[in-house]
Amino acid sequence: MPLADHALVVGINRYPKIGALTGAQNDAEDFYQWVTDPAGGAVDKTNALLLLSSNFDAAADPDEERPDKVLVERFFTKIDNSANANNAEGEGHGLKAGKRLWLFFSGHGFAPSLDRSGVLMANATLDRVHNIAAMLWANRLYDGGWFDDVILFQDACRNRIGDAELTPPFIKQRQAPVAQKRRRFYAFSAKNRQLSKELPLDGKVRGVFTYTLLQGLRGQAQDPSTGAVTTAQLKAYLQDNMRKLLPQADLDDDEIAKMPEVYDPDPFEIVPASAVSQVPDFPVRIIGAAGPTARIVDAALQEIATANPAPDPWSVRLRRGLFKVLTADGREKLFEVTGAVAGDGLAKDVDVNA
């Protein structure tokens, strides 16, 4: 019997002792909808846990606020029990709990050091820093081979809170079998000591990182040659486009994250081409290329478009990638189509001055 994929999605708006957020729950709901969609992450809802502030009544005692780490740790306990059950069934799965694990966290966060980051639970205070060390958990399950693929997304700030430390995973370390092929992809909305940003986007307040992430997963980060959303393309899309949703004031603020932290990913397909309808293209305007003829070639110098005669402006639609426009009088202009999407969900025009 094939092993199932699993997903844990957490979005916390309500923090009585720290300060409320507006977009974290929207982010988690959007991601959960995508990850359980057969045309998205394709995780069966029986194997996906969604934890939101709205799942619980506001607690009279802030120390009892939910979701807390107990609920998250139950998910990891269930994962470990699944691995033990699979091993007991003797079907050759070893101690694997599933094929792929998706982890998504949106809320307040903190980072005790450059290479460590955690998400605060709803009952956290500045003195009692209840947290889930998302990256430590991802590493524990990856290193031990509980899954073949571990994918982690975290939309949370990464500033420090005094000398607070992360809560380590409680599942004992182990080593995956040498023959097991494992892969991982981790992306964080902010780099160390930076703040994440949420803005009104498509009629709701959302995290800029999550909004960009879902645009990429839904097809904007497809590999032009294969149609699949790959780790390399998703990394490039996030790093190219998250900043394009920020207003100038945020771009000028050194504390606001402009580019996500993406740990060097293993090369693999996150979303296969079969799960995405088509490779998207984007509007491009070539300005100043008027003449008898003009051509556009891609990074492999393959001709993509030609105009004879060339109008001014020359409007075309191109997929993501590097291109060059060549005019009849010998001018050349290199340009990139990053696939940027505006807050209304529409693609941004790319203007190229030839």
N, C-alpha and C positions, 0 to 999 in steps of 0.2 A: 504494500500500500504506500503510495507516494506521501512524502511529508508535506505538511501545510506551511504556508507563510503565516506570520503573526505580526500584529501591530499594536503599539501602545501610543496613544495620542493624549496629551495633557495640555489643557488651556486654563489658566488661572487669572481671573480678573480681580477677585475680591481678596484683598490683603488688609485686614482690620488694623494691623499694627505697623504697616509699612506705607500703604498708599495704594489706591485702586488703579487698575489699568482698564482700558476700554477695548482694545483690539485683540487681546490674547485669546479670548474665547472664540471670537470670529475666526482667527487664524486656525485654531484647532478644529473647529467645525468644518472649515473649508478643506483642511488637509484630510480629515477623516472621510469626508465625502469622496475625495479623490482616491485615497488609498484603498477604499472598499468598493470602488467602481470597477466593474469588469474591464472597462476601457482605460483604467488608470493603474493603480497598484494591484488590483485584483485580489485583495485579501478578503476571505470570507468573513462576514461580520461575526460569526461565532468565534473567530480567533482574533478579533480586534476589540480593544478596550478603549473607550473614550471617557476621559475624566474631565469634567468642567465644573466651574464654580456654580453654575445654575443647576447642576445635579443635586445640590444640597441647599437646605434652608440656611440662611445666615445664622451663625451660632451666637448665643448670648455671651458665651465665654470665648474670646478670641483664640484661646489655646485649643479649643475644640473645632476650629474652622476646618473645612474640607474643600478640596482634596488634600490629604496629608500623605506623608511618605509611607504610612502603613498600607494604604490602598495601592500605591505604586509597587511596594515590595511584594504584595500578594500576587501581582502579575508575574514578577520574576520567580516567585516560588512556584507558580503554576507552570512556568517555562521549564524549570528544573524537574518538576514532577513529570512533565511530558517526556523529557529526555530519558528519565529513568524508566518510564513505561515503555517507550520505544525500544530501549535496550532489552527489557525483560521479554518483549514479544519475539525477539530473536530473528528479526527480518533483515539483519545486516545493516541497520542504521547506526549501530554503535550508541553513543550517548548524545545523538543529535535530537534537538527539540523540533526542528523544522528546517526548511530550506532557506528562507529569508526572514529577517527581522527588521521591521521599520520602527524607529523610535522618533517621536516628535514631541518637543516641549516648547510651550510658549508661556511666558510669565516674567516675573522678576528673577534676576539671576545675579551671580557674583563669581569672581575668579580669584582664588587665593594666590595664584601664581600664573606665569605665562602659559604653561602647558596644561592647566587644570581649570575646569569650569563646572559650575553647578547651577541648578534651578531651585529657587526657593518655593517651599510648599506654602499653602494658604495660611497655616498657623505660625509662620515664622515671625520673629521679631528681630530687632537689631541686637538683642542679647541672647536669644535662643534661635540660632540660625538653622532651622529645620530645612533640610535640602535633599535633593537627589543628585548625585554626581553622575550626570548622564554619560559623560565620556568614559569615566571609570567603568560604568556598567557595560557600555558598548565594548570596551576593550576586554573586559572579563569574559563576556559571552563569545567574542571573536577568538580570543586566545585559546579558550577551552573547546572551541569547535561545536558549541551548541547550535550554531547555524553556519551555513555556507556563506551567506551574505549578511552583513550587518550595516544598516544605513541609518545614520543619525542626523537629525536636523534640530537645531536649538535656536529659537528666537527669543533672546533674553540679553540683558545688559551683562557686562563682564567687569564691573568695577569691584573693588575690594570692600569688605565689611570688617574693619579692625583686623584682628588676628583669627577670624573665624576660619574653620577648616571644613573640608568636604566630608560627608558621611560615606565611608567606603562600602563597597558591595559586601553582603554577608554570605554569598555563595562561595564556597572554597575554590581556590584557583586549581586549574588543571591544564594539561597540555593536549591540544588537538592531535589526532593521529597524523603522522607525517604525510600520508597519502591524501588527506583531506584537502581539497582546494578551497580556500577561503578568500573572500574579498570584502572590502569595506569602503564606505564613503561617509565622511563626516563634514558637515557644514554648519557654521555658527554665524549668527547675524552680525556679530561684532568681534573685533579683535580685542586683545587684552587691554583693560582699563578704558574701554570705550562703551558708549551707551547706544542701545538700539532705539529705533524711531518707529512710531506708529502714526499714520496719517489717514485722513478720509480718502478712500479709494473705492471707486465703483459703488458709492452710496453707503459704505460702511467704514468704520475705523478699522484699519488692518495694519499689521506689521509690514514695513517696507520689504524686509527680507522674505517673509512668507509669501507676500503677493508676487514678488519676482520669482521665487522658487516655483510656485504653482504655475505661473506662466511658462516657465521652462519645462516643467514636467508634462504639461499639457501639449507640448509640441514646439514651443519656441526654441528649445535647446536641442532640437534634433540634429543629428549628423547629416549633412546634405547628401553624402554618398550612400548611406544605408537607410535613412529614415528613422533610426532608433535614437532615443535619448540616451547618450552615453555619459559616463562619469566625466570624461574630458570636456565634452560639450557643455554639460551642466555647470561645471566649474567655471568655464569661460563665460557662459551666459550670466551667471550670478555676479562675477567680478566686473563684467562690462556694464551691466544694466541696473543694478540696485541703486547706484548713485543718481541715476537719471530721473528718479521719482522724487528726489529731495529738493525742497525749495532752496534758494540761494543762501538764506540765513543758516540753514543746517549745513550746507556745503562749506560755509565759512567758519563753522564751529568745530574746533579740533576734537571735542569730546564726542561728537556724533559720528557713528560708524558710517563710512561711505562705501566700504567694500567688505564683504564677509570674509571670515576665516575659513578656508577650505583646506583641510589636510590632504596632502598629496594622495589622490585616489588611486586605487587599483583600476586597471582598465576593464570595464565591463558595461553591458547594457543595463541601464536602470529601467527603462521602458522600451520593450521591443517595438519594432516598426509596425508589427501587426496590431498593436494596441493604440496606434495613432493614425488618424485618417489620412493625412498627407503632410508632406514637408511644407511648412508655410513659407510664403515669400512676402517681401516688404516693399513699400513704395520708395523709389529713388528718383530724384530729379537731377539731371546733368545740366549744369548751367555753363554757358559759354562754349559749347562744343559745335555750334552751328557751322556748317560747311558741306562740301560735297559728300562726305561720308564720315562716320564715326563708329568705333567698335568698342565693345566691352569684353574683356577676357577674364577668366578666373585665375586662381593661384597656380593652376596647372597649365596656364596659357591657352586653355580651350576657349574658343569664341562662344560667348553666352548670348550676345545681342548685337545687332548692327542696324544702323539707320542710314539711308541713302535717298535723299539728302538728310542730314542731321538737323532737327529743329532746335530751337532755343526757347524755353528749356526742353530737354528730351526726357520724357517720363517713362520709366520702366519699372518692373517689379523683379526683385532678385532675392534669392535665399541668403541666409547668413553666410558670411565668409569674406575673404579678401578678393578685391577685384581691381582692375585697371581699365581706365577709359583711354583710348588712343584716337586722336583726331587726324584728319587728312593732312594737316600742315606739320605733323610730327610731334605734337604735344602729347604728353602722357601724364596721367594723374592716378595715383594709387589711393584707394579708399576701402573702407570696411563697412559692411552691413552687420550690425550687432543684434538686430531684432528687438530694439527697444520698444516698449509698450507704454503708452501714457496711462494716467490714472483712470481714464474712462474706458480702458481696455482696448483702445484702438492703437494700431501701429503708428509710430512716429515717422514722418517723412525724413529721408536722408537726403540732404542737399550736398552736391558735389560741385565745387567750382573748378571747371576745367581750364 
